[in-house]
Amino acid sequence: MKFMYCIFAVALLVQACKKDKDKVKACGIENPATNIPWLKHTIDSFMTIKQGGDVRVLTYNGQDYINVQQIGLSCWACGLHTCDGRRLTFPGDSALIVQVSHVGYENSKLILSFGY
């Protein structure tokens, strides 16, 4: 019986460590979907119209960029934002969008999936 308690305690410790490790920061802020005002507003706006999507963070040259990808939108880079909420746009930010896009979806980290 003591053996079972030891295994249970170790499992709890491992799970607790995993949760801390899995937390994703964006722009130096923990829980960015709640703690970055413009991002929270954007997510809430999509939820209001029952639109789903993903919020991801990727880093390029030491700078974080947040991508808000709506379901059904085929342009992955069209939802790129700076940490202050400025949306990267074509043609003004075209060179930066191309460079950030090379980091790519596969190197981004999921912050939140919403509206599914």
The first five atom37 places (N, CA, C, CB, O) and aatype in JSON, in Angstrom:
{
  "aatype": [12, 11, 13, 12, 18, 4, 9, 13, 0, 19, 0, 10, 10, 19, 5, 0, 4, 11, 11, 3, 11, 3, 11, 19, 11, 0, 4, 7, 9, 6, 2, 14, 0, 16, 2, 9, 14, 17, 10, 11, 8, 16, 9, 3, 15, 13, 12, 16, 9, 11, 5, 7, 7, 3, 19, 1, 19, 10, 16, 18, 2, 7, 5, 3, 18, 9, 2, 19, 5, 5, 9, 7, 10, 15, 4, 17, 0, 4, 7, 10, 8, 16, 4, 3, 7, 1, 1, 10, 16, 13, 14, 7, 3, 15, 0, 10, 9, 19, 5, 19, 15, 8, 19, 7, 18, 6, 2, 15, 11, 10, 9, 10, 15, 13, 7, 18],
  "atom_mask": [
    [1, 1, 1, 1, 1],
    [1, 1, 1, 1, 1],
    [1, 1, 1, 1, 1],
    [1, 1, 1, 1, 1],
    [1, 1, 1, 1, 1],
    [1, 1, 1, 1, 1],
    [1, 1, 1, 1, 1],
    [1, 1, 1, 1, 1],
    [1, 1, 1, 1, 1],
    [1, 1, 1, 1, 1],
    [1, 1, 1, 1, 1],
    [1, 1, 1, 1, 1],
    [1, 1, 1, 1, 1],
    [1, 1, 1, 1, 1],
    [1, 1, 1, 1, 1],
    [1, 1, 1, 1, 1],
    [1, 1, 1, 1, 1],
    [1, 1, 1, 1, 1],
    [1, 1, 1, 1, 1],
    [1, 1, 1, 1, 1],
    [1, 1, 1, 1, 1],
    [1, 1, 1, 1, 1],
    [1, 1, 1, 1, 1],
    [1, 1, 1, 1, 1],
    [1, 1, 1, 1, 1],
    [1, 1, 1, 1, 1],
    [1, 1, 1, 1, 1],
    [1, 1, 1, 0, 1],
    [1, 1, 1, 1, 1],
    [1, 1, 1, 1, 1],
    [1, 1, 1, 1, 1],
    [1, 1, 1, 1, 1],
    [1, 1, 1, 1, 1],
    [1, 1, 1, 1, 1],
    [1, 1, 1, 1, 1],
    [1, 1, 1, 1, 1],
    [1, 1, 1, 1, 1],
    [1, 1, 1, 1, 1],
    [1, 1, 1, 1, 1],
    [1, 1, 1, 1, 1],
    [1, 1, 1, 1, 1],
    [1, 1, 1, 1, 1],
    [1, 1, 1, 1, 1],
    [1, 1, 1, 1, 1],
    [1, 1, 1, 1, 1],
    [1, 1, 1, 1, 1],
    [1, 1, 1, 1, 1],
    [1, 1, 1, 1, 1],
    [1, 1, 1, 1, 1],
    [1, 1, 1, 1, 1],
    [1, 1, 1, 1, 1],
    [1, 1, 1, 0, 1],
    [1, 1, 1, 0, 1],
    [1, 1, 1, 1, 1],
    [1, 1, 1, 1, 1],
    [1, 1, 1, 1, 1],
    [1, 1, 1, 1, 1],
    [1, 1, 1, 1, 1],
    [1, 1, 1, 1, 1],
    [1, 1, 1, 1, 1],
    [1, 1, 1, 1, 1],
    [1, 1, 1, 0, 1],
    [1, 1, 1, 1, 1],
    [1, 1, 1, 1, 1],
    [1, 1, 1, 1, 1],
    [1, 1, 1, 1, 1],
    [1, 1, 1, 1, 1],
    [1, 1, 1, 1, 1],
    [1, 1, 1, 1, 1],
    [1, 1, 1, 1, 1],
    [1, 1, 1, 1, 1],
    [1, 1, 1, 0, 1],
    [1, 1, 1, 1, 1],
    [1, 1, 1, 1, 1],
    [1, 1, 1, 1, 1],
    [1, 1, 1, 1, 1],
    [1, 1, 1, 1, 1],
    [1, 1, 1, 1, 1],
    [1, 1, 1, 0, 1],
    [1, 1, 1, 1, 1],
    [1, 1, 1, 1, 1],
    [1, 1, 1, 1, 1],
    [1, 1, 1, 1, 1],
    [1, 1, 1, 1, 1],
    [1, 1, 1, 0, 1],
    [1, 1, 1, 1, 1],
    [1, 1, 1, 1, 1],
    [1, 1, 1, 1, 1],
    [1, 1, 1, 1, 1],
    [1, 1, 1, 1, 1],
    [1, 1, 1, 1, 1],
    [1, 1, 1, 0, 1],
    [1, 1, 1, 1, 1],
    [1, 1, 1, 1, 1],
    [1, 1, 1, 1, 1],
    [1, 1, 1, 1, 1],
    [1, 1, 1, 1, 1],
    [1, 1, 1, 1, 1],
    [1, 1, 1, 1, 1],
    [1, 1, 1, 1, 1],
    [1, 1, 1, 1, 1],
    [1, 1, 1, 1, 1],
    [1, 1, 1, 1, 1],
    [1, 1, 1, 0, 1],
    [1, 1, 1, 1, 1],
    [1, 1, 1, 1, 1],
    [1, 1, 1, 1, 1],
    [1, 1, 1, 1, 1],
    [1, 1, 1, 1, 1],
    [1, 1, 1, 1, 1],
    [1, 1, 1, 1, 1],
    [1, 1, 1, 1, 1],
    [1, 1, 1, 1, 1],
    [1, 1, 1, 1, 1],
    [1, 1, 1, 0, 1],
    [1, 1, 1, 1, 1]
  ],
  "atom_positions": [
    [[0.82, -1.18, 0.0], [0.0, 0.0, 0.0], [0.87, 1.26, 0.0], [-0.93, -0.01, 1.2], [0.56, 2.23, -0.69]],
    [[1.96, 1.24, 0.78], [2.87, 2.39, 0.8], [3.47, 2.63, -0.58], [3.98, 2.19, 1.84], [3.68, 3.77, -0.99]],
    [[3.74, 1.54, -1.28], [4.28, 1.64, -2.63], [3.33, 2.4, -3.56], [4.57, 0.24, -3.2], [3.76, 3.23, -4.36]],
    [[2.04, 2.12, -3.44], [1.03, 2.8, -4.26], [1.0, 4.3, -3.95], [-0.38, 2.18, -4.03], [0.87, 5.12, -4.86]],
    [[1.11, 4.65, -2.67], [1.13, 6.07, -2.29], [2.36, 6.77, -2.86], [1.1, 6.21, -0.77], [2.28, 7.92, -3.3]],
    [[3.5, 6.09, -2.84], [4.73, 6.67, -3.4], [4.59, 6.91, -4.91], [5.93, 5.74, -3.12], [4.97, 7.96, -5.42]],
    [[4.03, 5.92, -5.61], [3.83, 6.08, -7.05], [2.87, 7.22, -7.33], [3.3, 4.77, -7.69], [3.09, 8.01, -8.24]],
    [[1.81, 7.32, -6.56], [0.83, 8.4, -6.73], [1.48, 9.76, -6.49], [-0.36, 8.21, -5.77], [1.24, 10.71, -7.24]],
    [[2.31, 9.87, -5.46], [2.98, 11.14, -5.15], [3.94, 11.53, -6.27], [3.75, 11.04, -3.82], [4.0, 12.7, -6.66]],
    [[4.69, 10.58, -6.79], [5.62, 10.86, -7.89], [4.84, 11.29, -9.14], [6.49, 9.62, -8.2], [5.26, 12.22, -9.83]],
    [[3.73, 10.63, -9.42], [2.91, 10.99, -10.59], [2.39, 12.42, -10.46], [1.73, 10.01, -10.74], [2.37, 13.16, -11.45]],
    [[1.96, 12.82, -9.27], [1.5, 14.19, -9.06], [2.61, 15.21, -9.27], [0.93, 14.34, -7.64], [2.4, 16.26, -9.88]],
    [[3.8, 14.89, -8.78], [4.93, 15.8, -8.96], [5.29, 15.94, -10.44], [6.15, 15.3, -8.17], [5.55, 17.05, -10.9]],
    [[5.31, 14.86, -11.17], [5.63, 14.9, -12.6], [4.58, 15.72, -13.34], [5.71, 13.46, -13.18], [4.92, 16.54, -14.2]],
    [[3.32, 15.5, -13.01], [2.25, 16.25, -13.67], [2.35, 17.74, -13.37], [0.87, 15.71, -13.24], [2.14, 18.57, -14.25]],
    [[2.68, 18.1, -12.14], [2.82, 19.51, -11.77], [3.96, 20.16, -12.54], [3.05, 19.64, -10.26], [3.82, 21.29, -12.99]],
    [[5.06, 19.47, -12.68], [6.19, 20.01, -13.44], [5.83, 20.16, -14.91], [7.42, 19.09, -13.28], [6.23, 21.14, -15.55]],
    [[5.1, 19.23, -15.44], [4.71, 19.28, -16.85], [3.83, 20.48, -17.12], [4.0, 18.0, -17.26], [3.98, 21.13, -18.15]],
    [[2.89, 20.78, -16.22], [2.0, 21.93, -16.43], [2.78, 23.22, -16.5], [0.96, 22.01, -15.31], [2.5, 24.06, -17.35]],
    [[3.76, 23.41, -15.62], [4.57, 24.62, -15.65], [5.38, 24.71, -16.93], [5.5, 24.67, -14.44], [5.54, 25.79, -17.5]],
    [[5.89, 23.58, -17.38], [6.7, 23.56, -18.59], [5.86, 23.89, -19.83], [7.36, 22.19, -18.76], [6.35, 24.53, -20.76]],
    [[4.59, 23.44, -19.83], [3.73, 23.62, -20.99], [3.14, 25.02, -21.12], [2.62, 22.64, -20.93], [2.55, 25.34, -22.15]],
    [[3.28, 25.87, -20.11], [2.75, 27.22, -20.2], [3.51, 27.99, -21.27], [2.84, 27.94, -18.83], [4.74, 27.99, -21.3]],
    [[2.75, 28.63, -22.14], [3.36, 29.38, -23.23], [3.31, 30.86, -22.89], [2.64, 29.09, -24.58], [2.26, 31.4, -22.53]],
    [[4.45, 31.5, -23.02], [4.53, 32.95, -22.86], [4.56, 33.59, -24.23], [5.78, 33.36, -22.02], [5.07, 33.0, -25.19]],
    [[4.01, 34.78, -24.32], [4.11, 35.57, -25.54], [4.4, 37.0, -25.12], [2.81, 35.48, -26.41], [3.75, 37.53, -24.23]],
    [[5.36, 37.6, -25.77], [5.73, 38.98, -25.48], [6.12, 39.15, -24.02], [4.57, 39.93, -25.82], [5.93, 40.22, -23.43]],
    [[6.68, 38.09, -23.43], [7.13, 38.14, -22.05], [6.0, 38.06, -21.03], [0.0, 0.0, 0.0], [6.23, 38.32, -19.85]],
    [[4.8, 37.71, -21.47], [3.63, 37.69, -20.59], [3.06, 36.28, -20.5], [2.55, 38.68, -21.09], [2.84, 35.63, -21.52]],
    [[2.84, 35.81, -19.28], [2.19, 34.52, -19.09], [0.7, 34.67, -19.34], [2.45, 33.96, -17.67], [0.12, 35.73, -19.1]],
    [[0.08, 33.61, -19.83], [-1.33, 33.58, -20.15], [-1.72, 34.76, -21.04], [-2.16, 33.58, -18.86], [-2.59, 35.55, -20.68]],
    [[-1.08, 34.88, -22.19], [-1.29, 36.04, -23.06], [-2.73, 36.2, -23.56], [-0.38, 35.95, -24.24], [-3.16, 37.32, -23.81]],
    [[-3.48, 35.12, -23.69], [-4.86, 35.22, -24.18], [-5.74, 36.0, -23.22], [-5.44, 33.84, -24.41], [-6.77, 36.55, -23.61]],
    [[-5.34, 36.04, -21.97], [-6.09, 36.78, -20.96], [-5.4, 38.09, -20.57], [-6.29, 35.92, -19.72], [-6.06, 39.08, -20.29]],
    [[-4.08, 38.08, -20.56], [-3.32, 39.21, -20.0], [-2.83, 40.24, -21.01], [-2.17, 38.69, -19.27], [-2.26, 41.25, -20.62]],
    [[-3.03, 40.01, -22.3], [-2.71, 41.02, -23.3], [-4.06, 41.58, -23.77], [-1.86, 40.42, -24.52], [-4.81, 40.89, -24.46]],
    [[-4.37, 42.83, -23.41], [-5.72, 43.38, -23.66], [-6.19, 43.29, -25.12], [-5.76, 44.8, -23.23], [-7.32, 42.88, -25.38]],
    [[-5.34, 43.68, -26.07], [-5.8, 43.66, -27.46], [-6.07, 42.24, -27.94], [-4.76, 44.33, -28.37], [-6.98, 42.02, -28.74]],
    [[-5.3, 41.27, -27.45], [-5.48, 39.88, -27.85], [-6.77, 39.32, -27.23], [-4.27, 39.02, -27.42], [-7.53, 38.62, -27.9]],
    [[-7.0, 39.63, -25.98], [-8.24, 39.2, -25.32], [-9.45, 39.77, -26.05], [-8.26, 39.64, -23.83], [-10.43, 39.07, -26.28]],
    [[-9.38, 41.04, -26.42], [-10.48, 41.68, -27.15], [-10.71, 41.0, -28.51], [-10.19, 43.18, -27.36], [-11.85, 40.76, -28.91]],
    [[-9.63, 40.68, -29.2], [-9.73, 40.02, -30.51], [-10.39, 38.66, -30.37], [-8.35, 39.86, -31.15], [-11.3, 38.32, -31.13]],
    [[-9.95, 37.88, -29.4], [-10.53, 36.55, -29.18], [-12.0, 36.67, -28.8], [-9.75, 35.8, -28.07], [-12.84, 35.94, -29.32]],
    [[-12.31, 37.6, -27.9], [-13.71, 37.8, -27.48], [-14.58, 38.2, -28.67], [-13.8, 38.87, -26.38], [-15.73, 37.77, -28.77]],
    [[-14.04, 39.02, -29.57], [-14.79, 39.45, -30.75], [-15.12, 38.26, -31.65], [-14.0, 40.5, -31.54], [-16.24, 38.14, -32.14]],
    [[-14.14, 37.38, -31.85], [-14.4, 36.19, -32.66], [-15.41, 35.26, -31.99], [-13.09, 35.43, -32.93], [-16.27, 34.68, -32.65]],
    [[-15.31, 35.13, -30.68], [-16.24, 34.27, -29.95], [-17.66, 34.81, -30.04], [-15.8, 34.14, -28.48], [-18.62, 34.04, -30.12]],
    [[-17.81, 36.13, -30.02], [-19.12, 36.75, -30.11], [-19.83, 36.39, -31.41], [-19.0, 38.26, -29.99], [-21.04, 36.16, -31.43]],
    [[-19.08, 36.33, -32.5], [-19.67, 35.98, -33.79], [-19.55, 34.49, -34.1], [-19.01, 36.8, -34.91], [-19.77, 34.04, -35.22]],
    [[-19.2, 33.73, -33.04], [-19.07, 32.27, -33.15], [-18.08, 31.83, -34.22], [-20.43, 31.66, -33.44], [-18.31, 30.86, -34.95]],
    [[-16.98, 32.56, -34.32], [-15.89, 32.24, -35.24], [-14.77, 31.59, -34.44], [-15.37, 33.51, -36.0], [-14.37, 32.12, -33.41]],
    [[-14.26, 30.47, -34.89], [-13.2, 29.78, -34.19], [-11.84, 30.01, -34.83], [0.0, 0.0, 0.0], [-11.74, 30.58, -35.91]],
    [[-10.82, 29.56, -34.14], [-9.47, 29.69, -34.67], [-8.42, 29.33, -33.64], [0.0, 0.0, 0.0], [-8.71, 28.76, -32.59]],
    [[-7.19, 29.66, -33.98], [-6.04, 29.41, -33.12], [-5.25, 30.69, -32.92], [-5.13, 28.32, -33.71], [-5.22, 31.56, -33.79]],
    [[-4.63, 30.79, -31.76], [-3.69, 31.87, -31.48], [-2.35, 31.21, -31.22], [-4.14, 32.77, -30.26], [-2.23, 30.33, -30.37]],
    [[-1.34, 31.64, -31.96], [-0.01, 31.05, -31.85], [1.02, 32.17, -31.7], [0.32, 30.16, -33.09], [0.78, 33.3, -32.1]],
    [[2.16, 31.83, -31.11], [3.27, 32.77, -30.99], [4.48, 32.18, -31.7], [3.59, 33.1, -29.5], [4.74, 30.98, -31.59]],
    [[5.2, 33.02, -32.41], [6.46, 32.61, -33.0], [7.46, 33.74, -32.82], [6.29, 32.26, -34.5], [7.09, 34.91, -32.71]],
    [[8.72, 33.36, -32.78], [9.79, 34.32, -32.51], [10.68, 34.43, -33.73], [10.6, 33.92, -31.27], [11.11, 33.43, -34.31]],
    [[10.96, 35.67, -34.11], [11.87, 35.95, -35.22], [12.81, 37.06, -34.77], [11.09, 36.35, -36.53], [12.36, 38.12, -34.36]],
    [[14.11, 36.83, -34.86], [15.14, 37.79, -34.43], [14.9, 38.29, -33.01], [15.18, 38.98, -35.4], [15.08, 39.48, -32.74]],
    [[14.51, 37.41, -32.12], [14.31, 37.77, -30.72], [13.01, 38.5, -30.43], [0.0, 0.0, 0.0], [12.76, 38.87, -29.28]],
    [[12.19, 38.71, -31.43], [10.92, 39.42, -31.27], [9.77, 38.43, -31.43], [10.79, 40.59, -32.3], [9.74, 37.64, -32.37]],
    [[8.82, 38.48, -30.5], [7.64, 37.62, -30.61], [6.61, 38.26, -31.54], [7.02, 37.37, -29.22], [6.44, 39.48, -31.58]],
    [[5.95, 37.4, -32.28], [4.82, 37.79, -33.13], [3.67, 36.86, -32.82], [5.2, 37.75, -34.66], [3.86, 35.65, -32.66]],
    [[2.48, 37.42, -32.72], [1.3, 36.64, -32.4], [0.46, 36.51, -33.66], [0.48, 37.29, -31.24], [0.18, 37.5, -34.34]],
    [[0.07, 35.27, -33.95], [-0.75, 35.01, -35.12], [-2.13, 34.55, -34.68], [-0.08, 33.96, -36.04], [-2.27, 33.56, -33.96]],
    [[-3.15, 35.28, -35.11], [-4.53, 34.91, -34.85], [-5.08, 34.37, -36.17], [-5.39, 36.14, -34.32], [-5.31, 35.11, -37.11]],
    [[-5.28, 33.06, -36.21], [-5.7, 32.38, -37.43], [-7.15, 31.96, -37.3], [-4.8, 31.15, -37.72], [-7.49, 31.12, -36.47]],
    [[-8.0, 32.54, -38.13], [-9.41, 32.17, -38.14], [-9.6, 30.84, -38.88], [-10.25, 33.27, -38.79], [-8.85, 30.52, -39.8]],
    [[-10.61, 30.09, -38.47], [-10.96, 28.87, -39.19], [-11.4, 29.27, -40.59], [-12.09, 28.07, -38.45], [-12.17, 30.22, -40.77]],
    [[-10.9, 28.56, -41.57], [-11.3, 28.8, -42.95], [-10.51, 29.87, -43.66], [0.0, 0.0, 0.0], [-10.69, 30.06, -44.87]],
    [[-9.64, 30.58, -42.97], [-8.81, 31.6, -43.62], [-7.54, 30.91, -44.12], [-8.46, 32.78, -42.63], [-6.77, 30.36, -43.34]],
    [[-7.33, 30.95, -45.42], [-6.2, 30.21, -45.99], [-4.88, 30.95, -45.89], [-6.49, 29.9, -47.43], [-3.82, 30.34, -46.07]],
    [[-4.9, 32.23, -45.62], [-3.67, 33.02, -45.53], [-3.15, 32.98, -44.1], [-3.91, 34.49, -45.99], [-3.62, 33.72, -43.24]],
    [[-2.17, 32.09, -43.85], [-1.66, 31.93, -42.48], [-1.04, 33.23, -41.96], [-0.63, 30.8, -42.43], [-1.24, 33.58, -40.8]],
    [[-0.3, 33.94, -42.77], [0.42, 35.13, -42.31], [-0.47, 36.37, -42.21], [1.57, 35.43, -43.25], [-0.02, 37.41, -41.73]],
    [[-1.7, 36.28, -42.64], [-2.59, 37.45, -42.62], [-3.02, 37.86, -41.22], [-3.82, 37.18, -43.45], [-3.54, 38.96, -41.03]],
    [[-2.8, 37.01, -40.24], [-3.19, 37.33, -38.87], [-2.02, 37.66, -37.97], [0.0, 0.0, 0.0], [-2.16, 37.63, -36.75]],
    [[-0.86, 37.98, -38.55], [0.33, 38.29, -37.74], [0.22, 39.67, -37.1], [1.59, 38.21, -38.6], [-0.16, 40.64, -37.75]],
    [[0.57, 39.73, -35.82], [0.55, 40.97, -35.05], [1.86, 41.12, -34.28], [-0.67, 41.0, -34.08], [2.51, 40.14, -33.93]],
    [[2.23, 42.36, -34.02], [3.34, 42.63, -33.11], [2.8, 42.53, -31.69], [3.97, 44.04, -33.38], [1.59, 42.39, -31.49]],
    [[3.67, 42.6, -30.72], [3.25, 42.49, -29.32], [2.32, 43.62, -28.89], [4.47, 42.48, -28.42], [1.51, 43.44, -27.99]],
    [[2.43, 44.77, -29.52], [1.55, 45.88, -29.15], [0.21, 45.84, -29.89], [2.24, 47.21, -29.43], [-0.62, 46.74, -29.73]],
    [[-0.01, 44.79, -30.69], [-1.3, 44.6, -31.34], [-1.38, 45.12, -32.76], [0.0, 0.0, 0.0], [-2.42, 45.0, -33.4]],
    [[-0.3, 45.69, -33.27], [-0.32, 46.19, -34.64], [-0.29, 45.01, -35.59], [0.86, 47.15, -34.91], [0.59, 44.15, -35.53]],
    [[-1.27, 45.0, -36.48], [-1.34, 43.91, -37.47], [-0.36, 44.19, -38.6], [-2.78, 43.75, -38.01], [-0.32, 45.3, -39.14]],
    [[0.42, 43.18, -38.96], [1.32, 43.31, -40.1], [0.48, 43.25, -41.37], [2.43, 42.19, -40.09], [-0.35, 42.35, -41.53]],
    [[0.7, 44.19, -42.26], [-0.14, 44.29, -43.45], [0.69, 44.26, -44.73], [-0.98, 45.56, -43.41], [1.87, 44.6, -44.73]],
    [[0.04, 43.84, -45.8], [0.62, 43.93, -47.14], [0.2, 45.27, -47.71], [0.15, 42.73, -48.05], [-0.93, 45.65, -47.43]],
    [[0.93, 46.0, -48.46], [2.31, 45.75, -48.85], [3.33, 46.33, -47.89], [2.54, 46.29, -50.22], [4.52, 46.05, -48.01]],
    [[2.88, 47.15, -46.94], [3.81, 47.86, -46.06], [4.79, 46.99, -45.3], [0.0, 0.0, 0.0], [5.96, 47.35, -45.17]],
    [[4.32, 45.87, -44.79], [5.16, 44.98, -44.0], [5.53, 43.71, -44.75], [4.46, 44.63, -42.71], [5.9, 42.71, -44.14]],
    [[5.44, 43.74, -46.07], [5.63, 42.52, -46.87], [6.94, 41.81, -46.59], [5.57, 42.87, -48.34], [6.95, 40.59, -46.42]],
    [[8.05, 42.55, -46.52], [9.35, 41.92, -46.3], [9.39, 41.24, -44.92], [10.49, 42.96, -46.41], [9.89, 40.12, -44.8]],
    [[8.88, 41.91, -43.91], [8.85, 41.33, -42.56], [7.93, 40.12, -42.51], [8.41, 42.39, -41.53], [8.27, 39.12, -41.88]],
    [[6.78, 40.2, -43.16], [5.85, 39.08, -43.18], [6.51, 37.85, -43.8], [4.56, 39.45, -43.95], [6.38, 36.74, -43.29]],
    [[7.22, 38.05, -44.89], [7.91, 36.94, -45.54], [8.95, 36.34, -44.61], [8.57, 37.4, -46.86], [9.05, 35.11, -44.5]],
    [[9.73, 37.18, -43.94], [10.77, 36.69, -43.04], [10.17, 35.94, -41.85], [11.64, 37.84, -42.54], [10.64, 34.86, -41.5]],
    [[9.14, 36.5, -41.25], [8.49, 35.86, -40.11], [7.83, 34.56, -40.55], [7.45, 36.8, -39.46], [7.85, 33.57, -39.82]],
    [[7.24, 34.55, -41.73], [6.58, 33.35, -42.24], [7.56, 32.21, -42.46], [5.86, 33.66, -43.53], [7.18, 31.04, -42.38]],
    [[8.82, 32.54, -42.74], [9.82, 31.48, -42.91], [10.06, 30.73, -41.61], [11.14, 32.08, -43.41], [10.44, 29.55, -41.63]],
    [[9.84, 31.39, -40.47], [9.91, 30.69, -39.18], [8.83, 29.63, -39.19], [9.73, 31.68, -37.96], [9.06, 28.49, -38.78]],
    [[7.66, 30.0, -39.65], [6.6, 29.06, -39.98], [5.75, 28.52, -38.86], [0.0, 0.0, 0.0], [6.08, 28.59, -37.68]],
    [[4.65, 27.98, -39.3], [3.65, 27.39, -38.42], [4.25, 26.29, -37.56], [2.49, 26.84, -39.23], [3.97, 26.2, -36.36]],
    [[5.08, 25.45, -38.16], [5.62, 24.31, -37.42], [6.55, 24.73, -36.28], [6.36, 23.39, -38.35], [6.8, 23.93, -35.38]],
    [[7.05, 25.94, -36.31], [7.92, 26.44, -35.24], [7.18, 27.36, -34.27], [9.11, 27.17, -35.83], [7.79, 27.91, -33.36]],
    [[5.9, 27.53, -34.48], [5.12, 28.37, -33.58], [4.58, 27.52, -32.43], [3.96, 29.06, -34.34], [4.54, 26.29, -32.51]],
    [[4.18, 28.19, -31.36], [3.63, 27.51, -30.2], [2.17, 27.93, -30.02], [4.46, 27.82, -28.92], [1.83, 29.11, -30.09]],
    [[1.32, 26.96, -29.78], [-0.1, 27.22, -29.59], [-0.32, 27.9, -28.25], [-0.91, 25.93, -29.67], [0.11, 27.42, -27.21]],
    [[-1.01, 29.03, -28.29], [-1.42, 29.72, -27.06], [-2.83, 29.27, -26.7], [-1.37, 31.28, -27.24], [-3.1, 28.95, -25.54]],
    [[-3.73, 29.26, -27.7], [-5.13, 28.97, -27.42], [-5.85, 28.58, -28.71], [-5.81, 30.19, -26.78], [-5.59, 29.14, -29.77]],
    [[-6.74, 27.61, -28.59], [-7.71, 27.33, -29.64], [-9.05, 27.81, -29.12], [-7.74, 25.8, -30.03], [-9.4, 27.54, -27.97]],
    [[-9.79, 28.52, -29.95], [-11.06, 29.07, -29.48], [-12.18, 28.77, -30.47], [-10.93, 30.59, -29.27], [-11.95, 28.6, -31.67]],
    [[-13.4, 28.71, -29.92], [-14.6, 28.59, -30.73], [-14.81, 27.26, -31.4], [0.0, 0.0, 0.0], [-15.59, 27.18, -32.35]],
    [[-14.16, 26.21, -30.95], [-14.36, 24.9, -31.57], [-15.5, 24.17, -30.91], [-13.08, 24.06, -31.49], [-15.81, 23.04, -31.3]]
  ]
}
